[in-house]
Amino acid sequence: MSDNVTRSLLLFLGGGLGANLRFWFGQWIHTHSGDRFPWGTLVVNATGCLAIGLVMGLTIKSHPHPHWRVFLVAGLLGGYTTFSAFAYETLDLVTRRGWSSAMGNVVLSVAAGLIGAWLGLMIARAL
């Protein structure tokens, strides 16, 4: 099997797993938090950023086979993170609740993502 076919299969499997994880975890959060604020998307984006910081930190440190990075980062985490949903839900907040709710979502999402990525890198360096 060619390397491109292998990578495509890894992307397909990882992306499918990540999309399912994003959907079901986001639904679970939404069920428990209600619909006044897109907490599911915020939590998925923050944990996705934490995970990408951790995975990238560990792969930079340990140099596993490149296929692991394709599967985990481009596939699993690419399917898991939800910035397209973030953009839509922010626009929806503008139309339904106004600019302050939308800006709160933007600030919290970006801050949580940056903190999550930094924390993931710190954890990876400590391991």
KEKE-3310 file (N, C-alpha, C; in steps of 0.2 Angstrom, whole numbers, plus 5000, padded with zeros to 4 digits):
npx = (5004:5003:5011:5003:4990:4989:4991:4979:4969:4972:4968:4955:4950:4954:4948:4934:4932:4935:4925:4914:4916:4917:4903:4895:4901:4899:4885:4881:4886:4878:4866:4867:4869:4861:4854:4857:4870:4884:4890:4895:4902:4912:4918:4922:4931:4941:4946:4950:4960:4969:4972:4979:4990:4996:4998:5006:5017:5021:5024:5034:5044:5046:5047:5038:5033:5028:5015:5007:5006:4998:4986:4982:4983:4979:4969:4960:4960:4957:4945:4938:4939:4930:4929:4922:4908:4909:4911:4898:4889:4893:4890:4876:4874:4876:4864:4854:4856:4865:4879:4888:4886:4891:4904:4909:4909:4919:4930:4931:4933:4944:4954:4953:4957:4970:4976:4974:4981:4994:4995:4994:5006:5015:5012:5016:5030:5034:5033)
npy = (4994:5011:5026:5037:5032:5025:5036:5043:5034:5034:5047:5047:5038:5044:5056:5053:5047:5058:5067:5061:5060:5074:5078:5070:5072:5086:5087:5081:5090:5101:5096:5097:5110:5119:5130:5144:5149:5144:5132:5119:5119:5128:5121:5110:5116:5121:5110:5103:5111:5110:5097:5096:5104:5096:5084:5088:5093:5081:5074:5081:5080:5066:5060:5051:5038:5047:5044:5043:5057:5061:5054:5057:5072:5079:5070:5064:5076:5086:5082:5084:5097:5112:5125:5130:5129:5137:5150:5151:5150:5161:5172:5169:5172:5186:5190:5186:5189:5199:5210:5209:5196:5189:5194:5190:5176:5175:5180:5171:5159:5160:5164:5152:5142:5146:5146:5132:5126:5130:5125:5111:5109:5112:5102:5091:5094:5092:5078)
npz = (5000:4996:5003:5003:5002:5014:5023:5019:5023:5037:5040:5037:5046:5058:5057:5056:5069:5077:5073:5078:5091:5094:5091:5100:5113:5113:5112:5124:5133:5129:5133:5146:5149:5143:5131:5131:5129:5119:5126:5123:5111:5115:5125:5118:5108:5117:5124:5113:5108:5119:5118:5106:5108:5118:5111:5100:5107:5113:5101:5095:5105:5106:5093:5085:5073:5058:5054:5065:5069:5058:5060:5073:5074:5061:5058:5069:5079:5070:5065:5077:5083:5082:5075:5064:5068:5079:5073:5066:5077:5085:5076:5077:5090:5089:5082:5090:5103:5104:5103:5114:5120:5109:5108:5121:5119:5109:5115:5126:5120:5112:5122:5131:5122:5119:5131:5134:5124:5127:5140:5137:5130:5141:5149:5141:5140:5153:5155)
capx = (5000:5007:5011:4997:4984:4990:4989:4972:4965:4972:4964:4948:4948:4954:4942:4928:4932:4935:4919:4909:4918:4914:4896:4892:4903:4895:4878:4881:4887:4873:4860:4868:4870:4855:4856:4858:4877:4886:4895:4897:4907:4917:4922:4926:4937:4946:4949:4954:4967:4973:4974:4983:4996:4999:5000:5011:5022:5024:5027:5040:5049:5048:5048:5035:5032:5024:5008:5004:5004:4993:4980:4980:4982:4975:4963:4956:4959:4954:4938:4935:4938:4924:4929:4916:4903:4911:4909:4891:4886:4895:4885:4869:4873:4875:4858:4849:4857:4869:4887:4891:4887:4896:4911:4911:4910:4925:4936:4932:4935:4951:4958:4953:4961:4977:4978:4974:4987:5000:4995:4996:5014:5019:5012:5021:5037:5035:5032)
capy = (5000:5017:5030:5042:5028:5024:5043:5045:5030:5037:5054:5045:5035:5048:5061:5050:5046:5065:5070:5057:5063:5081:5078:5067:5076:5093:5086:5079:5097:5105:5094:5098:5117:5123:5134:5151:5150:5138:5129:5113:5121:5131:5116:5106:5120:5122:5103:5101:5115:5107:5090:5098:5106:5090:5079:5091:5093:5074:5071:5085:5077:5059:5058:5044:5038:5052:5042:5045:5064:5062:5051:5061:5079:5080:5066:5064:5082:5090:5081:5085:5104:5115:5132:5132:5130:5143:5156:5152:5152:5168:5176:5168:5176:5193:5191:5184:5192:5206:5210:5208:5189:5186:5195:5185:5169:5175:5181:5165:5153:5161:5163:5145:5139:5148:5143:5125:5124:5131:5119:5105:5110:5112:5095:5087:5095:5089:5071)
capz = (5000:4995:5009:5002:5003:5021:5026:5018:5028:5044:5040:5036:5052:5064:5056:5058:5076:5080:5072:5082:5098:5095:5091:5106:5118:5112:5113:5131:5136:5128:5137:5153:5151:5140:5125:5131:5127:5116:5130:5120:5106:5118:5128:5113:5106:5122:5125:5106:5109:5124:5115:5100:5112:5121:5105:5096:5111:5113:5095:5094:5110:5105:5086:5083:5066:5055:5053:5071:5069:5053:5063:5079:5073:5056:5058:5075:5081:5064:5065:5084:5084:5079:5074:5060:5072:5083:5069:5065:5084:5087:5072:5079:5096:5087:5080:5095:5110:5104:5102:5120:5120:5104:5110:5126:5116:5105:5120:5130:5116:5110:5128:5133:5117:5120:5138:5133:5120:5132:5146:5134:5129:5147:5152:5137:5142:5160:5154)
cpx = (5004:5006:5005:4991:4984:4988:4982:4967:4966:4968:4957:4946:4948:4949:4936:4927:4931:4928:4913:4910:4916:4907:4893:4894:4899:4888:4877:4882:4881:4867:4861:4868:4865:4858:4856:4865:4880:4892:4898:4903:4913:4922:4926:4932:4942:4950:4953:4960:4972:4976:4980:4990:5000:5002:5006:5018:5026:5027:5034:5046:5051:5049:5045:5035:5027:5017:5004:5001:4998:4986:4978:4978:4978:4969:4958:4955:4956:4947:4934:4934:4933:4924:4924:4910:4903:4909:4902:4888:4888:4890:4878:4868:4872:4868:4852:4850:4862:4876:4890:4892:4891:4903:4914:4913:4917:4931:4937:4935:4942:4956:4958:4957:4968:4980:4978:4980:4994:5000:4997:5003:5017:5018:5016:5028:5039:5035:5039)
cpy = (5006:5021:5035:5038:5027:5031:5044:5040:5032:5043:5052:5042:5040:5054:5059:5049:5053:5068:5067:5060:5070:5081:5075:5070:5083:5092:5085:5086:5101:5103:5096:5106:5121:5126:5141:5153:5144:5135:5123:5114:5124:5126:5111:5109:5120:5115:5101:5105:5112:5101:5091:5100:5100:5085:5082:5091:5086:5072:5075:5082:5070:5056:5052:5044:5043:5050:5043:5052:5065:5060:5055:5068:5081:5077:5067:5072:5087:5088:5083:5093:5107:5122:5135:5133:5136:5149:5156:5153:5159:5173:5175:5172:5184:5195:5190:5188:5198:5204:5208:5200:5186:5188:5191:5178:5169:5176:5174:5160:5154:5161:5156:5141:5140:5145:5135:5122:5125:5126:5113:5104:5109:5105:5090:5088:5092:5081:5068)
cpz = (5000:5002:5008:5004:5011:5025:5025:5022:5035:5045:5041:5043:5058:5063:5058:5066:5080:5079:5077:5089:5099:5095:5098:5112:5118:5114:5121:5135:5135:5132:5144:5155:5147:5134:5125:5129:5124:5120:5127:5115:5110:5122:5123:5110:5111:5123:5118:5106:5114:5121:5110:5103:5115:5116:5102:5100:5112:5107:5093:5099:5108:5098:5084:5076:5064:5055:5059:5071:5064:5056:5068:5077:5067:5056:5064:5078:5076:5064:5072:5085:5080:5078:5069:5064:5077:5079:5068:5072:5086:5083:5075:5086:5094:5086:5085:5101:5110:5104:5109:5121:5115:5106:5116:5124:5112:5110:5124:5126:5114:5117:5131:5128:5118:5126:5137:5129:5124:5137:5143:5133:5135:5150:5148:5139:5149:5160:5152)
residu = (MET:SER:ASP:ASN:VAL:THR:ARG:SER:LEU:LEU:LEU:PHE:LEU:GLY:GLY:GLY:LEU:GLY:ALA:ASN:LEU:ARG:PHE:TRP:PHE:GLY:GLN:TRP:ILE:HIS:THR:HIS:SER:GLY:ASP:ARG:PHE:PRO:TRP:GLY:THR:LEU:VAL:VAL:ASN:ALA:THR:GLY:CYS:LEU:ALA:ILE:GLY:LEU:VAL:MET:GLY:LEU:THR:ILE:LYS:SER:HIS:PRO:HIS:PRO:HIS:TRP:ARG:VAL:PHE:LEU:VAL:ALA:GLY:LEU:LEU:GLY:GLY:TYR:THR:THR:PHE:SER:ALA:PHE:ALA:TYR:GLU:THR:LEU:ASP:LEU:VAL:THR:ARG:ARG:GLY:TRP:SER:SER:ALA:MET:GLY:ASN:VAL:VAL:LEU:SER:VAL:ALA:ALA:GLY:LEU:ILE:GLY:ALA:TRP:LEU:GLY:LEU:MET:ILE:ALA:ARG:ALA:LEU)
# end
